[in-house]
Amino acid sequence: MALHKTVALSAVAAGIMLSLGAAQATPL
């Protein structure tokens, strides 16, 4: 269960980083 939680948190963190990167790359 610990490994699954770690993978889930990593996926969420990666998604947040990608979202922030996309937001900075394409200013609204």
N, C-alpha and C positions, 0 to 999 in steps of 0.2 A: 504493500500500500504506500509505503514511504517513497518508493521509486516512482510510482504512478503520480503521486502528488508533485514530486520534483519535476517530472516531465511536463505536467499540466502547467505548473508555474512558469517553467521555461518557455512554453508555447505562448502563454499570456504575455510574458515579458517581451518576447520576440515580436508579437503582434503590436504591442504598444510602441516599441522602437520603430517598427515599420510605419506605423500610423504617424508618428511624430516626424519621421524622415520625409514621408510623402507630403505632410502638411507644410514643412519647411521648403521642400523642393517646388511646391506649387502654391505660392501665396494667393490667397483669395482676395 
